[in-house]
């Protein structure tokens, strides 16, 4: 396993990612080989390819880092870390169905792949393709729990990990409820959005994985500072992600830069453009996020309003403030100083990435 004092932070992260990818491929191949029906085997194989395709492995990397703050990991910990990565397939398959997104990571969304594979893209088979996608996502959910249970961790440690995983999923569900309903909530405000980011993104993507890793390390250290760090960084991560969603490069992000607007997402960019803009600008933003299909010219005007009103600048500065606060808590975490340094460097990457 890599050690922080032997490598740069990036080499350390790459080493963790390689361990995760190897274990992930082994686990998902096992699931395909266990299938006793041809359709189940084909769908399981699609889940395997979908989960292995792309992805930065941020969440399982953070599981390993959260663990290694207190104790060096072994193969059983790597296997357990797969739980949070496989669950990503579970969540985003359903997300893409809810959002009617045709692409994910530059490839067709899972339900679109099903429609193409089994029905040659026949639009009349949209409903059954989505239903098959939902069932596939449920299979991925079961795989995520099995990854911890079959990891080889001591039973009492695996139980701690499973309890943390269930808590992460529950809080993510709470956030998803708020997210989906926000499009119909005219009073949705900045505090509501921060709560959404804490419950959905921070808990699932940053804080939860770190706490899961710490839980399966068996540490007796108090983890409040690590939790605060993860929550604050998670909000900054999502604020940055929303900026990339509108102002990023489609070739790097793997999704349409219009998708957030067309899906009616009330991001900080949208909220502040409405708040800071003139009545005409605010009305245009509202109409755009309700239209479901903005033109190129309309999208360019949305971006210009976000820049001219100071909404973009506000979002960037707010993300920076959350990062600054997060790092103060990281400094107070009791754990391996070399791993803390890797976490700090990795955190800087996460909120400055371009994809």
N, C-alpha and C positions, 0 to 999 in steps of 0.2 A: 504494500500500500504506500502511497506517496506521503512524504513528510514535508511540512512547510519549510523547515530549515535547510532542506536539500535543493529546493527548487524555487523559481519565481512563483508568485501567486497564480499566474496564468497557467504555468506548467502544472501546478498543484491541482487546479480546477480541471484541467484537461485530463489529468490522471484519474481523478474521481469520475469524470464523465465516461472515460473508457471502461472503467470497472462497471459502471451502471449499464452501459450499452451492452456489454458482454453478458451480464446477468439477465438483463431484460430480454435479450434475444433467446437465451436458454429457457427462461420461464415461459415465454409466449409460445415457443416451439413445443414445449411440453404440453401446453393446453391444446394446441392444434392436434398433436399426436394422440391425445386422449379422446378425441372426438370419435363417436361411434356411428355417426350418420353423415352422409355426404354433404347435406346442406349445412349442418352444424359445423362440419370441418371447413367448409368454404367460408362461412361467416367468421369463424374463429381465425382463419388464415387472413381474412381481410382486417380483422382487429389487430392481428400481429403486424401486418405491413403498415397499417395506419399509425400504430403506436411507435413503430421504429422509424417512421419517416420524419426527418427533420426534428425540430424540438431542441431546445438548449439544455434540457434536463436540469433547469434551475431548481425545481422543488426537491428532487432526490439529492442533488448536490448539497442543498442546504440541510437536508436530513443528516447527511454524513458529517457536515461541518458542525452541526449542533451536537452530534454525538461525540465528535473528536475534540470538542472543547474539554471534555471530561475523561475520555478514554478512547484509545485508538480502535478503529473499527476492524471487523473481520468480514468474511464472506456472508455470514448470516445477517449482519447489519446492512450490507449492500442489498441483499435479497429483500429485506424488510423495507428498504427505502423505495423499492419499486412500487409499493402500494400507492404512493402519492402521485407517481408518474402515470401509472395505468389508470388511475382515477381521472386523470386529465382527459383521457379518451372518452371516458364515461360522460364527463361534463360537456366537452366541446361537441360531441356528436349531437347531444340534445340541444345545446346552444344554437348550433347551426340550423337545426330544424325549427326552433322557435324564431330565430332571426331570419329564416329563409335565405341563409347565406349559401351561395353556390360554390364558394372556394374556401379553403383553409390551407395555410402554409404554401400557397401557390399551386395547390392541387384541388381537384373536385372534393367537396365535402362528402362525408361518409354516405349519407343518404342518396346523394347524386351518383356516387360510385355504384351503389346497389341498383339504382334505377338504370344505369348504363349497362351493368353486368347482366342483370336478369331480365330486363324489359327493353333493352336497346334504346333507352332514353324516352320511351313512350310517356308523354305527359299525363295520359289518363291513369298511369300507374304511380303517380306521385304519392298518393295516400299510402299505398301498401309499401312503397319504398321507405317512406318515413317511419311506418310502423316497424319494419324490419330493422331500421336504424336504431329505434328506441330499444328494441329487444337486444340488439348487439351492445348498446351502451349499458344495459342491465348486466349483461355477461361481463363486460369490462369492470363494472362495479364489484361483482363477485370475485373476479380475479384479484382486485386490489386488496380485498380482505384476506384472501388466501395467501398472498405474498408475505404477509406478516405471520399468519398462523403457521405456514409451512417453512418459515425462514430458518429454523434451527435455533432460534433464541430460546432461552429458558422460558418455560410456560408463564411464570409470573411476570417476566419482562415483556413477552409477547402480548400479554393481556394489557399491560400498561400502554403499549404501542397501539393496540386495537382500540382502546378507550379514547386515546388522543385522536386517532384517525376518525372515529365516529363523531367526536366533538367538532373536529374540523369540518366534516361534511355537513353536520347540522347547522353550524354557523354560516357556512357557505350557502346553504339553502335559504336561510333567513335573508341573507343579502340578495340572493337571486329573486326572491319574492318582491323585495323593495325595488330592485332594478327593473323587473318586468312591469310592475305597476306604475313606475315613475312616469312613463309616457302619458299616462292618463291622470297624473296628479299635478294639477295646475299650481299647487302651492309648494311643489318640490323646490327645496332651497339648498344653499351651500352646506349647512349643518347636516341635512338629510344625505347629501352626496358624500360627505366625509364619513358618516356612519355606514353608508353603503360600501365605500372603499375599505373601511376597517373590517366589516363583517364578511365581505366577499373576497376581495383581492388580498388584503393584508393577512387575514387568517389562513387563507388557502395557499397563497403563493410564498409568503415570507415567514410570518410568525409561526404558523402552524407547523411547517416542515422543521424549523429550528427546534420547536418545542417537542415534536415527535422524536427527533434525533436525541435530544436531551433525555427524554423519557426512557428510551431503550438503552441509554448508556448506564442507567441505574444510579445516576448521580443523586446525592442528597443535598446538593447546592440549591439555594433559593434562586428561582428563575425569573423573578419579576423584572429585573433589568433587561434580560434577554427578550422577554415578551414585549416590553415597551419598545425596545429597539426594532423588533420585527414589525410591530404594528405601525410605527412611524415611517419606517422605510417602505412598508407595503403601500401606504397612502401615496408616498412620493413616486413609487413604481407605477401606480395606476395613473397618476396625473401625467407622468411622462409618456405612458402608453397612449393616453388619450390625445396628447399632442402629436405623437407619431401617427395616430389614426387619421389625422386630418392633414398634417404638414409633412408626413414621412414620404419615403420613396416606395411605391407599390412593389417594385422589383425586390426590395429588401424586406418589407413587412409581410409580403405574401397575401395581402388582401387589398381590396379596393379602398382608396382613400375617401371615397364617398360613402362607404358602408355605415359609418357611425351616424352620419347625417340622415341617410336614407332609413336607418333603423330607428330614428327618433331618439337617439341617446342624449340624455341631459347631462353632458359632461360639464366640467368647470368652464371650459371654453364657451359652451353654449350659454350657461347660466350667467356668466359675467358679460358676455356680449349683449345679452338682453338687458341686464342691469345697468351697464355703463352706456349703452347705445341710445340714440335718439328713438323716438316713438316709431319712426319709419324703419330704422335699422332693426329694432327689437321685433317689430311685426314681420319683417322679412325673415329673420332667424326662425321665428315661430312657424311661419308658413313652410319654411324649408324642411324643418324636422318633422313636419306632419305630412309632407307631400309623398314621401316614400320613393321618390324618383327625381332627384334634382338634375338639371342639365349641367353641362360643363360650365356654362356661363354663370348659372345660379350658384354653383359650388365655388367658383372663383370669387364671387361677390361675398359669399359666406366667409371665406378665408380673409378677405380684405376687411370686412367688418370686425372680425376677431382681432386683427392686427391694429386697425385704426382706433378701436375702442379701448385698447389696452388689455383686452381679455387674454391674449396670448402671453403677454408680459406678466400679467398677474398669475397665471397658471405656472409659468416657469419659476417665478420667485417664490410662490407658495411651496412648490416641490422642493426648492432649495432649502427653505426653512424647515421642512419636515426632515430632510436629510441631516441638517445641522443638529437638530434635536435628537435624532436617532443615534448619531455618533457619540453623543454625550453618554447615552445609556450603554452603548457598546463598551465604552471605556470603563464602565463600572462592573461589567460582567466578570465574575470569578471563573477563570478557566485558562486553558493553554494559550499563552500570549502569542505564539506563532500562528495558531489557528485563528485567533482574534484578528490578527493582522491580515490573514487571507480573507476573512469575512469582510473586513473593512474595504479591502481592494475590490473584492467581488461586488460589494454594494455600490461602489463608485461606478463600476461597469454597468450595473443593472439600471442605473438612473441616467446614464449617458449614452446607452446603446442606440443604434439607428435601425434596429429590426426587432 
